[in-house]
C-alpha cells in the first residue's frame, strides 16, 4: 500500500487527524527505510526509522477538479505523419510537425511555453559550464520540480473551444479546407490530471536525478519528500520517486502531502495565501498577452474566417484557443491536427504570449511575484542553515505547524525533493532575486536578448536543482580552459558553494546577485548567498504585496469604474421605482455585484488588512498549537473578543510602523498574531476546572439551606432559563427531603445539585448572610458532574433529563467564566435535544399536554443559552431555525395551564399556531408603523378548527408573568440569530454595501418593532422604578441593545466614514454607513446610560442577567474603544461625546474586577487599549482632552484605578502607539470592514 503523509489539521471531514503532530504508540506504525551498503540502495534490507507513518491511501478532499480524458487510440487513428499505418514508433507523441515557414529545423514543441514537454534548456543561461573540480563534493541537493504534462486546468480558455465550435455548427457554419476536420471533431481532453507522457516525464526525471545524486541518499533514515494534495502533484511525486528508487520507493521515502487549497499556508503553492495574486491585481501579464495576441494572430484569425462557410463571428480568442489545443491534444492523444494550422512565426508568437503572461502575473512584472515564492526561499535558507524557519512580518507563507517540526521539516537530509507548480517556481526564482530575468517585455513583440523564456524555465516536468558543493580550497573565479591547470586557488581553506541549475543548465548567480562576483562557473559562496537571500527576505513587503489596496491594472480599473458607475446609478434609482422593478434591481445587483466583488471564499489570507475577522471565512490561529489557544478556541466575527483583537492588532501594527528603527519596534514585531487572542480574551477557560473527587456524593445540605438555594434559582435563573418544570421539580424536591431513605435516579440528583450550584453562585455574589453555611458552588457542580456525566458519559443514550443536566451544566459554566467549556457542553445539550426530537412539534397522543409544553420550554431554554454563547464566542449555532418546528412557549405559568385560554392553547395545535401567528404579525405590522398603539393594541379573532364558537383572545390578554417575559426573550433571541446568521456568514462582509445595509436596516427595524410591542410592564425606555419584573426588564434591555450593536458593528469602518466622494455616493452610501455606525455607537452608550453613575455591584447582580452581564458591558465598551480610536485620528470633535460613557463602562468593569476574575482580565484588556489610544492623542499636534479617568490612567491621580494596573497586569504586554506621531493610515485597518469601505472615492483621505 502506498504511503503518503497527509498533513491536515482542523478538518473534520478528513479521516485522520493530528494532535499537535504527536501520536500515541497505538495510532502510529514505524516506517521501514532502506539500508545502504557501499552506497548501493537495497530496498530489501529495511532499517528502522523514527518517522511516524501517517499515510493516506486516497487522494483526499483537496485533490482538485480532476477528470480523465478519452484514451488514445493511435493504432487506429494513426495519422499519415507516422508513415506505415501498422507501425507506431516507440516515441509515439508526434512533435515533429511540419509547419509553414519553419527555419533551421526548428521544433514548435520547444516554443510552447509552460505547455512544452520537458527538454533541457537548449541555449543555456549565458554562462560557461564546468565539471566538478577534483576533490570537491556535492553535499546537498535541493530540488523543486514541476509536475508533468497534464490536461487543461479549470478555467483554461481551451476548454471553451468545443462549445464555441458546436455553437457555430448549430448556427449553420461549415468548416472548409484544412479545418474541415472541425465538422466532426470531438473534444477528448480531461481536467488537470497527468497524461501518460506526464507520468513518463517524471519517471525519466527520477532516473536522471538518481544517476546525478543517488549517492546523496542516506539510508539510515527515511527521506522526507514534499508535494501537494492536487492529484497531478501527488502522481508526479510518485512517478519521480519510482524512477529514482524503484517500485519499492515507499521503503526509502515518506511523501508529505501538504494541503493545496485557498487559505492554507503552503510554500509549494504560495498563491493560495496571497489574495492579490488572484483578485486581478496581478493580471497585467494576461492583459499584455491579450494585446500581443491581437497582433500576432491577426492573419491566422483571417485564415480561419476564410475557411468557414456562413457568417461566423470567429475571434482572435477563438484562434488562440485553437492554437492552445495543439499542445494539449498532442501530449494527451499523441497527435493534434491543430498544430499545422499555424505558421512558424505564429508559434514563436504563441511562446511570447506565454512569456508575457508569466512575466506580468508571476515574475518581476507582477506585484505579487516575489511574495508568492517567498515562503520557499525562507525554507531553503532554513535548511541551508539547519534551523527551523523564523517567521516574521515579512511573510506568513510558510506553514508554521509543519515547518517547526523535525518530523515534517527535517534539517539533516542530503536530498530535499519538493514538487510544485510552474507559477510557483517562477515566483521562487523572483523571490531569490534572480534579476537576470527582470527585463521589460513589451506587448508589441519580444525584445532582443530576452532572458525570461518560459519554455526554458518551467516546461512540463521542469526542475530547479540547487547544489551545495564543498571544495577543499577556494575555486578560481576564472577557470582555466586548460584541463591540466588546477581549478583551485593556491591558498585558502575549505569553501562551500551554491550552484543553481534550471532544467540541467547553470544559472549564473553573479549576474543577479552582485555579491557573488563575476565567476565563470556561475557559483556563489554559500554564506554570501545566504546573506543576500536574508536581505531579500527583509526587503520583501509580503503583506503589502499580497493584501495591499493598490490599484489593479489600468484596463481592469477602467472596467471596474464603469461597473461602479452603473451600480451606483441603479442604487440611486432603486428607491424611486415601483416595487417589482425595485426587487429586480436589488436581485440583479446582489447577484452580479457579489460575483464581481467577491474573491473565492477560501481565498482570504489570515492577515488581510482589508478584512477583519468580522464575517471572515478563514482562521488566523493554529488553535491546536498551545494549551491556552486550545482553552480559548476559535473566536468568530460577532464576538467582542474578535473586535478587540482587531483593534489591538491595528494599534500594534501602527506602533511597529512608526517605531521601525527602535528597540521597542523589534519587540512589536515579535508580538505575533498568534498572541492576540490570548491577550484580549477575558474568558477563564485556561484556568483548570478542579473537581474534587473526594466530595461526599450523596450529601444533602440542610433543608433550610436547600430551600433558599432552590428559591434563589427559581427567582433569578428560571425565568430566563426554564429548562426544568417548576411544579414537577418542586413536588419531587419536597418528596426527596421528606423521605430520607429515598434514592432518586442519578440524573435527577445531577439536576438538583446544579440547581444548588446556581443558587449558591448567586448567593455568593450577593453576600447573603447565610452564605457561610454553604458548600462552594463548585462542590455542588462536582456532585452533579459525578451523577450526570459519570459511567458511560457521552456514550449514554440521550434522555430528557440528560438534556436538562447538560443545559444546566452549560449555564453554570457560563456563570463562572468558562465560556469555551460552556459552549462544548451546550453542544451536547443541543445534540441530545435533537436526538429526542424536542426541536419539533410534539403530536404524540401518549404525552400529556403540560409535558409537551415543558419540553418546548426545554428546547427554547437550550436555544437561548446557545445563542448567548454564540454571540460571546462568535461561533455558529448547531441547529438552524429551518429544522425547528417547536412552537413558541405560551405566555402562561405552569400553575395557569388549567385556565381557559392556556388550556385551549395546549389542546389545539391550530389555535396555538394562530395565536403565535397573531403575536408575530403584530411585530411585523409595528415594523412598518411608528405608532405603537395602532400597531400592537388591536385584538384579532382566532377561529380554532376544533371549537364551535369562535374564541377572541390574543397576546394582549396574557397577564404579566415570567412566561410572558420568556416569550418576548425567545422572540428577540430568534431575531438576533437570524441577523447574525446572515451578516456574519463566511464571506458576507464582502457583499455590496447596499446589501449589508439592507440587512442591518431590516434587523434594526425589526428590533424597534419588537420594542414597540413589548408590554408596558417590561418596557425599559425609560426604565421603570418598580421592582416587579425588574430583572426581566434589564434582561430584555441588554438583549435589545446587544442585538443592535451586533448587527450594526459591520458599519464601524473608519476609512469609509472619513472619506468624501461624489454626491451620489455621499448620499447613497456614506450617509447610510454613518447612520448605521451611529446606531452601533448610540446603542453602546444607551446600555451604559441605563447604569447608575456610581458602580454598585450588589445592585447590578440583583437586577441584571448576572450570568452574562459582563459580556453586555464589554460589548459596549469595545464599540466605544473602536469609536474613540477613530475619533482621535479623524474626528477629534466627537471625542468629548465618546469618553464619558466609555469611562463609565470601564469604571463598572473595574468595580466588577474586585470579585470577578473574568472582569479582572476584561479591565486589563480595556485599560491597555484605552492607554494606547489616549497616548496617540497626547502625541497628536492637537491633543484631545480626555476626562478624569484618563488622568488616572496617565498617573496623575493615585486612585484605585491607577493602582489596579499592576494588580491586573497583562500576561503579554501591549505595545503602545508612538509618542511622537499620530497615525493617519491610507489603508484600512485590520478591524475595518472591507465592504462598506471598498469605495472608489475620487478624493483622497484627509
N, C-alpha and C positions, 0 to 999 in steps of 0.2 A: 504494500500500500504506500503510495507516495505520501511523503511527509512534508507538510507546508506550514510554516509558522503563520498563524493568523493573529496579528496584533490588533485587537479590538477592545475598546473599553466603552462602558456606558451604553451598550446596545443590547436591549433585551431580546431582540429577535435573532441574535447570534447564539448558536448552541453552546459555545464555550465562553466563559467569562474569566476575567483575571481579578485577583485581589492583590493590588499593589505589586503585580508581577511576581508574586510569590506563590508557591504551590506546595501542598502537602504531599507526603510520600504516596498517599492513596490516589492523588489526582494527576501524577506525572509518571512517566516512564523515562528511562535513561536512553539517550540517543547513542547508537553504535556508530563509531567513526572508524576510518581505515587506519591501518598501521603502515608505516613506510620503512622499508629496509633498503639501504643503498639507493635512496631516492627513487625507489620504484613503488608505485601505488598498487597496493594489494587489497582490494576490497574484501577478499575472503578472510582477512585477518583483522577483524574489528578491534578497536580499542575503546575503552570506556570514556565517555565524555560527560562533562558536567552540565551540558546544555540541556535544559528541560525539553521534553517532547510535547509541544503544544501544537499538534498538527490538525489541519482541517482538510479533508479529502475532497470536498466540493469547492466550487468557486466562490460561494458565499454571496451575501446580499449586495456587494459592490462590484460585481463582475462587469458591469456596463451593459449597454443595449446591444447585445450581440445577436447575430443571425448568420447561419451558414448559407452560402450561395449554392448555385447549381453545380453539380460535379462536372469536371472536364471530361471530354469525350473526343480527344484528338484522333483516336484510331478511326473514328467515323467522320469527324469534321475536318480531317487533315487538309489544311489549305495547300494550294499549289506550291507555296514557298518551301514546303518541306520536301519537295521532289517526289520520290517514289511513294505512291499512295499507300503502300503496305509497310512503309518504314517511317518510324518516328525516332529521331536521334535521342541519345542518352541525355542531352540537354534540351528538353522539349520546348522551353519558353522561347518564343520567336522574338528576338530583339534586333536581329539584323534585317530591319525592314527598309526596303529601298524607298527613298523619298526624293522628291524633286529638289534639285539644287544642292544635293549633298556634296560636301567638299572634303577632300583629304581622307576619304574613307571613314568619315565620322559616323558615330552611332547615336541615334536620337535618345536611346535609353540612358545615355550618360549625361543627358541635359534635361532631366525631368524633375530637378529639384529634390524635394523630400520624397517624391514618388519613384525616384531612380532605384533600381535594385542595387545591392551593395557592390561597391568597387573601391579599391584603394584610390586615393586622390591621384589622378593621372599626371598632374603637373607639380605637385608639392606646394609648399607654402613659402618658397623663396629662401631656402637655407640649405647649405651643404649638409649631407648626412653621412655620419661616420660610424664605423663599427665600435663596439665597446672596447676601450683600451685594455690591454693585457693587465691582469691583476685587479681590475675594477669588477664590482659585483652589483647586480640588481638585487637590492634587499627588500624592496616592497614594490607592489604594483596596485594602483587604484584604477579601476575601470568603471566607467558608466556607459552603458550600452543601450542603443535604441532597439526597440522591438523590430521584428522582421516585417516583410511585406504583408499587407493586410487589405481587407475590404474597406470601402469608404466609411468614414465616420458619420455619425448622426449630424445632420445639418449641412453636409457637403453638397455643393451645387450639382455635382454629377448625378446625384440620386434624383434630381428633378427632371433629368433629360427624358426618361421613359414616359412620364406623364405628359411632357411637352410634345413629344412625337405622337403619342396617342391622341392628343387633342388636335394636332394638325391633321392626322389621318381621319379623325371623326368629322372634321370640317371640310373634307374633300381634297386635301392636299395629297399629291403623289410625288414620291422621290424618284429622280431620274439619274441616269449615268452612274458614276462611281458611288453615289449614295443611295442607289436603288435598293440596297440591302435593308435600308430602314423601313421599307414597306412591310417586311416580315420579321424585323429584328425584335428580340426579346431581351429584357434586362435580366441578367443571371447572377448578379453580384449579391453577396451577403452584407453584413454590417459588422465592421470593426474587428472581426476575428482574423487571426493569422491565416494566410493561404498556405498551400503546400510549399511554395517557394519560400515563404517566410520562415517556416519551420526548418527548411534546409539551410537557409542563410545563418540561422542561429546555431544550428548543429555544426556547420562548417567553421563558424567563428570559434566555437568551443574547441574544436580540434586544433585550429590555428593557434589559439591562445595557450592550449596545452603544450604545443611544441615550443612556444616562446617562453612560457612562465611555469611550466609544470613543476620544476624543482622548488619553486617557492612554496608549494603546498606542504603544510606541516600536519602530518597525520596523527600527531599526538592528541589533537583535539579537532572537533568538528568545525568546519568553516561556516561562518555566517555570511550568507549572501542575501541581498535585499531586492525586492521587486514590489509591485503594487497589485491591488486586487483586480484590476482590469484583466479580462481573460487573455487578451493578447500579450499583456505584460507577464502574466504567470506562465503562459505557454512559451514565451521567448526565453525566460529564465530556465525553464525545464529543459528545453531543447539545447540551450547552450551548455548547461551542466551535463547533459547526456553526452554531448560531444567532447567535453573536457574530461569527464571522469568515467564515462561509460554508463550503461543502463542501470548500474547499481550506485548511481551518484548519491542516493539518499544515505548511504553509509559514510559519505565523505562531507556532505554539506547539509546544513539546516537552512532552509529557504524561509526568510522572514518576509511576510506579505503585509505591507502597510496599506491601510485604508486609503483608497483614492476616491475622494468624494468631496464636493464643495464644503468648506468649513473645517476640514480636518487638516492638522499640521502634517505635512509630508514633504520632505525636501526633494523627493523624486517626482513630485507633482506640485510644484510650488505655486502654480497659478490658481489652485483651488482655494488658497488662503489670501489671495491678492485681488480684492474687489475690482480695482481699476483695470486689471488685465482682462476683464470680461464684460465690462459695462460700457464699452465704446470709447473709453479714454485712451486705449492703446490700440486703436484700429487705424492709425494713419497708414500702416502698411497695406491694409486692404484697400484703402482709398487710392493710394498710389498705384497699386496693382490694377485696379479697375480702370484708372486713367490710361495706363500703358496698354491694357487690353484693347481699348478703343482705337489705339494706334496700330499695333502690330497685327490685329485680327481683322482690320477693315477689309482687306482684299479677300480673306478667307470667308468672311461673312457674305460678301457679294457672290462668291462662287457657290456657296450653299443656296442662296436665294435663286440663282440662275438654274440650279438643278432641281428646283421644286415647281411642280405644276399646280397652279391655283394662286391664291393671294395670301401667302404665308407672312406672318409677322415674325420673321426669324431675326433674332437679335444677336449682338456680339456676345452676350451672356450665354445664349444657346450654343454659339460656336465654341466658346471656351469650355463649356461643359462637355461638348462632344470631343474636344481635344483631350480633356482630362480623362475621358472614358478609355483612351488608348492604354495608358499605363495600368489602369485598374483591371481592364479585361485581360491584358497580357499576363499579368502576374497571377491572375486567378484561373484563367482558362487556357493559357498557353499562347493565345493569338488574339489580335483585335483588328477588325477591318477599319477602325477609325484612324489607325496610325498613319496610313499612307494618304490620308485626306489633306495633310498639311505639308508645307514645304520645309526645307531645312531651316531657313531663316525664321519661319514661324515657330519651329521647335526651339530655336535659340531664344526667341521672344517669350515662349512659354516658360523657359527656365528663368528668365529675368523677371517675369511676373511673380514667380515664387520668391525670388531673392528680395524683391521689393516688399512683399508681404511679411517675410520673416524679419527683415531689417526694421520695419516700422512697428511690427507687433511684438517682437520678442528679443530684439538685439539692441544695438546702441541707438537706433532711431525711435525706440519705444520708451516712454516714461517709466514703464514697469519692467523693462528688460533686465536690468541689474537686480531688482528686488526679487523677482521670481527665482533667480538662481542663487540668491544669497545664502539660503539655508544650507545647500550642499557645500558651498565654499566654507561655511563655518564648520561643517562636519569634517571636511577634508583637512582643515588646519588642526582640528582637534585630534584627528587620527595621526597626523604627522607629529604632533607634539605629545601624543599619548596621554591626553587628559580629556575628560568629558567636556562637551561644549559649554561655554559660559554665556548663556543668552542674556542680552541686554536690550535696551530700547532700539538698537539698530535693526533687530529682526525678531519676528516671532515665528519664522518659517520652520524652525526645527521642532521636532516632536520631543518635548522635554521628558515625557514619560519614557519613551524608548531610548532617547539619546543620553540618558543618565544612568543606564543600567548596563553592566558588563555583559549581561545575558543577550541583550538585543543590540548593543552597540559596543562590541569588543574593541579593544585598543591594542591587542597583541598579535594581530594577524599579519602575515606577509602578503596575502592576497585579499583585496577588497573588491568584490564583484557586485555592482549595482545596475539596475535596469530601469530605464526611464523613457521619456518621450522626446521627440525631436525638438519641440518648442522649449522644453525644459533644458535640454542640453545646450541649445542656442543661448538661453538665458544664463546658464552656468558659465559659458565662455565669456559672456558680457560681464557677469559678476566678478570673474577672475581678472577683469581689466585688460583683456587681450585686445588692445586698441588697434592692432593690425587690421581688425575687421570693422573699425569705426571710420567709415567714409560715407560721404553723401552719395545717395543713389537717386538720381533724378527720375521722375516719372516719364520722361521723354525718351529714355534709352540708356543703356549701360555705359558707365564711364570707362576710360582707359585704366588698365591695371586694376580691375575690380578684384577685391580680396574676398568679400563675403559672397561666396557661391554655395548655395545650399546643397547642391548635389555633391560637393566636395566635403561637406561638413556633416550633414545629417541625412544621408540617403537611408533607405530602409536598411536596418541592421548596422547602421553606422556606430562606431565605437570610439571612445575617447580614453586613451591609456595614459596614466601618469606614473612614470617610473622613478623610483628613488634609487640612485646609484651611489655606491660608496667606493671612492677611489683612494689608493694608498697615499697619493700626493696630489696636489692641485693639478688639474688637467689644463694644458695650454689653452689660452683664449683663441689663438690662431693655430690650427692644426697644420702640420706639415703634409704636403701631398705625398711625400716620400714615406712609404710604409716602414722603412727601416729606421726612421727617426723616432725618438721617444715622444709619445704624446704628453708626457708629464713635464712639469716644471722641475728644475734641478733641485729645488729645495722646497720644504714645506711639509706639513703633516697631513694626516688623513682628512679628506674633504668629502662632503656629501652633496650631491647634486639632484636637481629635479629635471626630468626630461619628459616633455609632453608630446604625445603623438595623437593626431586625429586621422583616423582611417589609415593607420600604418605610415603616416608621413609626419615628420617633425614640425612642430610649431616653434618658431624662433622666439623665445621668451624675451630676449633683449630688445626685440623690435617693439614690444608692447610695454615692457617694464624696464625703464632705463637703468634702474639699479642693478639689473642682471648683467649689464655690459653687452658689448657687441661681440659676442662669441661666435666663432664659426659654426659650432655644433648646435647652437640654439639652447644650450643648457642654462641653468641658473643655480647658484649655490642655494642649498636648502634654507638656511637661516635668512638669507636675503629674500628669497621667495616668500617665506612665512611673514617676514616683517612687511613686505609690500602688500600681502593679502590682508594683514591686520589693519593696515592703513586704509585699504579699500573698504573693508567692512565698516570701519569707523566713519568714513566719509559717506557711506550709502545712507540715504534718507528713506529707510524702508517704509515707515508709517506714512510719510507724505506721498511716496510713490504709489503705494497700494491703496491708501484710503483718503488721500487729499482731495480737496474740492477744486481741482484745477480744470481749466476748460478742456473739453473734448476737441477732436479735430474740427476744422472750420466747417466742413460740409455738414457734419452731424449737428454742430451748433446751429447752423442756419436752419436746418430741418426742424430741430427742436424749437427754435424761436417761432417758426411758423405754427407748429403744432400748439405751442403755448398760447399764441395769439388766438387761434381758433377755439381752444379750450376756454380761455378767459371770456371770449365773446359768448359762448354757449352758457357759461356760468352766469354771465350778466343777464342774458335773456331768459334763463330758466324761471325766475320768479314772475316774469311778465307774461308768460304764455299760459294756455289752458292746461288743465291737469294732465290730460292724455299726452300732450306734447312735452310737458314738464317731466313726466315719467320716462318718456322716450329719450329725452336729452340726458336725464340722470343715468339711465341704464347704459346708454352709449358711452358716456364719459367714464362711468365706472369700469366698463368692460375694456375699452381701448386705452384709457389712461393708465389703468393698472398694468396692462401689457407693456406699455411704453416705459413706465417709470420703475416698475419692479424688476430688479435683477433676480436671477434664480433664487428660490427661497433659501437654499443651503449655501448661498454664495457670500454671506456676510461674515467678515472676519471677526475674531474675538475682540479686537481693539479698535474697531472702526470709529473714527472721530465723528462720523455723521450720524451714527445711530447709537443711542444709549441702549441700555438693556430693556427699555420700555418696548414691549411688543417684539422683542428680539426672537430670532429663530435659531439661535446658537447659544452655546455656553462658553464662558471665557475662563473657567476654572477647571482644574482637574480635581473633582470633588472626592476622589479616592486617594489623593496624594498624601494628605496628612490626617491625623485623627481629628484635629479641630475642624477641618473642612468637612470631614465625614459627619461630624456632630451638627454642624450648621446646615449642611446640604445646600442644594440649589435654591437660589432666590430669584424669582422672576420679576417681570417689569412692573407689576402693580403692587409690589411691596415697598413700603417706605425705606426698607434696607437697601433696595436697589437704587432708589433715588439718592440716598445718602452716599452710596458707593460711587455713583456717577459724579456727584458734587465733590466728593473727596478726591477723586481721580482728576477732575478738572483743576482743582486747586493745586494738587501736586504737580500736574503737568505744567501749569503756569509757573510754578516755583522752579521746576527743573529748567525750563527755557530761560527764565530771567537770570538764573544764577549758574549758568552753564560753566563758568570758569571757577566757581568757588568750591571749597571742600564740602559745603552743605549741599551743593548740587550733586556731588558724587553720591552722597547719602540718599538724595532724592531719586537718583537713577536706580539705586538698589532697592528702592521702595516699590516692589513689584505689584502688578495687578493681582497676583495670587494672594497678597496680603490685605487687599482692600476689604473683602467681605469680613474677614475676621476682625478688622479694625473698626468696622461700623456696626457690627451686629450687637444687639443688646440681649439676644436670647441667651439662655443659660444651659443649652444642651451640651456644651463642652464640660460642664460640671458632672461629676459622677452622681448617679441616682442610687444612693445607698439604701438598700432594702435589708433590714435586719432579719436574718434568717432565724434568730433566736426568739423572735417575737412569740408571745403566747397566743396561739392561733385562735382559740375559742373564747378568749377573754371578752367579757361584756362590760362596758362602762356602767356605772351605777345608773339606775333608771332616771333619776332627776337630771343627770348629765346627758344621758342619751336623749331624753325628751327635748332638752334645749338644743342639742345638735340637730335633731330632726326638724324642730321648728325653724331653726335658722336656715336649714337647707330649703325647706318649702317656702320660706319667706323671701329668700334672696336669690336662689338659683332656679327653683322650679318654674316660676312664671316665664322665664326666658328659655328654659330647657326642660320641658315637660316630658322627659324620656321615660318616666315611670308614672303609673297611675296612682294618684294620691290616695284614693279611697281603698283600693285593694291592698296597697302597701301598708297603710296605717292599720288596717284590720290584721294583717299578718304580723306587723310590728307589735301590736298590743298582745296578740296571742303568744308571740315569742317571749316577751318579758313576763307574761303571766304564767307561763308554763316552763319552769326551769329545765325540765328534762327533755324538752322538745329539741329535736335536731333537724333544722330545716336543710334543704339542699345547699350545696356549696355555692351555687350561682346566686341564690338569694342572699346568703351571707356575704358574698362579694359585693352585691348591691348595697346591702345595709352598711358595710364598712366604708364604701365610697360615699354614701350619704353622710356618715360620721366625718369622714375626711374633709369633705367640702364644708360642712358646718364648722368643724374645728378650724379650718383655714380662715373662714370669715371671723370667727371668734377671736383668733389671734390678731387679725388686722384691726379689730375694733376694741381690743384690750378689755373684753368682758371681765367683770370682777371675778367670775368663777373659772377663768381660763386656766388658772394654775392647776386645777384638778384634772385637766385634760391630758390625754396622750397627745403626742405631736401628730399633726395631720399625716405625716409620712408613715407613722406606725399603723394608722388605720388603712392607709393605702397599701402597706405591705401585706396586711391580712387579706385585703381584697385581691391583691395580686396572687397570693397563695391559693385563695379559694377559686378565683375566676380564670387564672391562666396557668395553673399547675397541671400536672398529669400530662395529657397529650397536647394541651395548649392549642396551637394553631391547627392541629390535626383533628380536633373535635368537630363534629358536625354542628353547624350554627343552630341557635335557638333564639327565641325572643329574648330570654333572659341574657343570653350571651351578647346580643346587640346592646342591651341596656348596660351590661358590665363594660363593654368596650367603649360605649358612648360616654359613660360617667368617668371612666379612666381617662379618656381624651380630655374631658372638661377639667379634671383635676390637674393633669399635666400642664394644661394651658395656664391654670392659675398660678403654678409655681415657675413659669417662665421656660419650661422645656417644650418649646414650640415644635421643634423637629420631631421629638418623640410623640407629641400630641398628634401631629399630622399623620405619622405612621399608624398610630393606634386608631385614629379616625378612619383610616383606610380599611382597617379590619372591621370596624363597625359598619361602614358602608357596604363592604363586601358581604358581611353576614346578613345585613338587611336585604340586600339584593337577592341573596340566596333564599331568603324567607319570603320573597315577593312582596315585601312591605312597601315597595315603591309603586305598587299597582293598587287599583281599587279592589276591594275585597267583596266578592259577591257570594261567598260561601254561606250556605244555609246552616252550617254547623257552628258558626262563630256568632256569639251574642252581639247585638248592635253596639252596646257600650264597649265591648272588647275591640270591635273594628275601629271605633273612634280613637281608643287609646293607642292602637297600633299605628294609626295615621299620625298621631302626635309623636310617636317614637320616630317615625320617618322624618317628620319636619324638624324634630329636635336635632337629629343627626345632620340633616340638610343644612340647618342654620349654623351649627358649630363648624361644619366643614367649610362653609363659605367664609366664616370669620378667619379660619386658619389659612384659607386660600388667599385672602387679602393680606394677611400678615406675612406669608411666605412667597406670594407671587406665583403660586403653582396652580395648575388647572384642577378642576374638580373631577371626582371619579365617575359620577353618573350624570349625564346631561338630562335636561328637562324633557327632551324628546322621549326619553324612556321612563317617564314618570307620569302616572295617571292617578296617583294618590290624591284624593280630594283635599282641598284646604280644610284646616281644622275649623270646627264650628265655634262660634264665639260664646259658648256657654260652659260653665264649670261642670265638673263631674256630678256634683250633687244636684244639678239642674237638668240632668238628662231626661228625667221623667216629665218635665214640663211639656206644655202643648207644642210650642214651636220646636224645641230641641227634639222631642220625640218624632215629629214629622220629618225633621232633617235627617235623623238617624234611620228612619224607617224607609224612606223613599229616596232612591237614587235620583230620580228626575226632579223632585222638589229640591234636593240638595244642590244638584247641578245648576238649576235655575237660580237658586238663591245666591250661589257663588258667582254665577254669571252676572247677576244684578250688581253684586258687590264690585266686581272688576269693571263693569261697564260704567259705573259711577266715576271711577278714576279716569277712564278714557274720556268721558264727556267733560270732566273737570280739566283735562289737559287742553281742551280747545276753548275753555271759558275761564275768565278771571273771576267770575262771581261764584264764590263758594256756596252761597245759598241756592243759586239756581242749579248748581252742578251736583250737589251731594245731599239735598234735603228731600227730594221727591220720593214718593213711595210707588213702587210698581206692583202690579197684580201678578202673582205667580199662579199658574194653572197646573197643579200636580196631576199627573196622569192617573193616580190611583185614589183620588179624593173626589167625592161628589160635589160638594160646594167649593168654590174657589177660596183659597186662603190668601189673605192680604197681610204680608209681613215682609220685612227686609232687614238689612243690617242695622238700620236706624232703630229697630225695636230691641236690639240686644242691649241689656243693661251693662254699664261699665264693669269690667271684670278682667282678671288676668288672662282669660281665654280670648277676650276681645282684643286685648293688647297683643297677645301672641299671634293672632290672625294678621294684624297690621305689621307686626315684626316679620312674619314669614313673607308677607307681600312685598315689603321693601327689600328683603333679602333676595327674593326672586328677581326684582328689578336690578339689584346690584349684580347678580350672577349673569343676567342677560347682557348687561353693559360690558362687563369685564370679558366675557366670552367672545365678544365682538372686538372691542377696542384693543385688547391685549393678546389677541390670537397672533401666532407667529406670522410676521410679515405685514400685519395690517397697518402698522405705523408708516409703511411706505405707500399706502394708498394716497390718492389725491386729497388735498386738504378739504375740499368741499365734502368728500365722503366722510372723512373723520369728523368734521364739524357737524355734519348731519346727524351722526350717531350721538355725538356729545349733546347736541341741542335736543334731540328726541329724549335722551336719557334724563337730562335736566328738567325738561317739561314734564315728563312722567313723574319725576320725583316731586316736583312742585304740586302736581295734581294729587299725588298721594297725600301730601301735607294738607291740602285744602279739604280733603275728605276725612281727615283724622278727626275723631270725636273730640269735643271740647275738653273732656277730662284728660286727654293725652296731648293736647296742644302745648307746644313749648315756645311759641313765638307770640307773645312773650311767655317766659316760664312762669307757671302757676306757683303761688305761695303755699298752696295746700300740700300737706304731706301724704294725702291719699294718692296712691299710684305714682308717687314721686320718682321711685327708681325706674318705673316703666317709662315715664316721660323722658327722663335723662337717657335711657337706653335708646329710645326712638330718635331723640335729638342727635346723639352721637352717630347713630347709623345713617341718619339723613345727611348730615354734613360729610360724613366719611364717603358716602356714595358720590356726592357732588365733587369732592376732592379727587376721588379715584377716576371718575370719568373725564374730568376736565384737566387732569395732570398732563395729558399729551400736548396741551397748548402752551405749557410753560417753556417756550423756546425763545431765548433771549435774542438770537440772531434775527429772527423774523420780526419780532416785535419792535426792534430798534431801527429797522430799515424803513426807508420811504421809497415809493416807486410810482409808476404811472397811476393816474387817478382811478382807473378801472380796478387795478389790483388793490390800491389803497382802500377802496371802499368794499370790495367784494371779498377780499382775503384777509388783509392785515387787520381790518377792523373786527372781523369775526374772530380772528385769532386772539386779539387783545381782549375782546369781550369774554371769550372762554377762559383766558388766563385770569381775568378779573373774577370770574365765578370761583375759580380754584382758590385764589388768594383770599377772597371775601369769606368763603366757606371755612377756611382755616382760621381766620380771625373770628368768625361767628362762634366756632366751638369754644375758643378761649374766652370770648366775651361772656359766655354763659357762666364761667367760673368766677368766684369771688376774687377780688384783687389780692387778698391775703390768703396764701395757701393754707388749707385746713384738711389734713389727710383723713381725719376721723369723719368729717362731714362727707368728703368725697367717697369714701368707702361705703358709707351708709346710703348714699343716694344714686351712685353710679353703677354701671356694669363692672364691678371691681375686678373681674377676672380678665378684662382686656382694656381697661381704661387707659393704661399706659400706651397701648397701641394707638388709640384715638388721638391722644395728646401728641405723640411722636409724629403721627401723620401731619398734624397741623404745623408743628414746629419745623419739620423738614421742608414743607412747602414754603414757609416763611423764610427759612435759611436760603433756599434757592432764589426766592424773590429778592431777598436782601442782597445777595451776591450780584444779581442782575442790576439792582438799583444803584449799588455802589459804583458799578462800572459804567452804566449807561443812563441812569435816571436818578441822580442824587437827590432831586427834589422830593422824591417819594420815600426816601429812607426814613424820614420822620414819621411816616404813617405805618411803616413796617415794624420798626424796632419796639414800640411799646407792647403790642401783642406778642411779639416773639420773645421778648424778655420776660413777659408774664408767663408764657408757656414754659420757659426754661426754669423760672423760679418754682413752678409747680413740680417739674421733674426733679429739681434739686431737693425739694421738700420730700418727695416720694423716696428719694435715694437714701434717706436716713434709715429706712427699714426695709428697703427692697433692693436686692442685688441687681435685678434687671434694670431698675431705674438708675442705679449707680452707673451701670455701663451706658445707659442711654444719655445720662447727663454728661458723661465723659466724651461721648461722641459729639453731642451738640456743642459742648463747650469748645472742643478743638476746632470744629468748623466755624463757630462764631468768632473765635480768636483770629483765625486765618483771615476771615472776611474783614473784620474790623481793622486788622493790620494793613490790609490792602487799602482801606480807606485812609488810614493815617499816613500812608505813603503817597497818596494822591496829591496832585497840585492844589486841589481844593478839598481838604479833608472833610469828611462827613461827620456831623455832630451826633455821636451816639448818646444814649441815655445812661441812667445810673448804673445799670448792670454792666455796661461796657467799662465804666470807671473801675468797678470791682475787678473785671476781667483783666484790665491793664495794670492792676496792682495799686490803684490809688486809694483803695479802701481795704482795711484789714478784716472785713466782714467774713462771714462763714463761707460766702461764695468763693472768695479767693483761696481760702484755706482748703476748700474742697478739691482744688486742682490736684494737690498732692495725694489726697485721700483716694481719689478715683483715678489714679494715673493710668494712662493708656499703656497697653501691653506693647503696642507698636507705635512709636512717636509719629505724630502728624508732622507734616513738613509745611511751614508757613509760606505765604506768598512773599515775594521780595520786599525789602524795606524801602527800596529807592525808586519804585516804579509802580504804576497801575497798569494792568494788562487790558489791552483792547484787541482781542483776537479778531482776525478777519474770518477765520473758520469757525464753524460751530463747535461748541464744546461737547465733551463726551455725554453730558446729560441733556443736551439739546436734542429735540426731536428732528428727524430727517424730513418728515412730510410737510409740516407747516412751514418749514424754513427753507426748503429747497426751491426758492423762487428766483426767477431770473430778473432781479431788480436792476434797473438801469443805473441807479445811483449807488455809489459805494457807501459803506458804513461810515457813520460819523465817528 
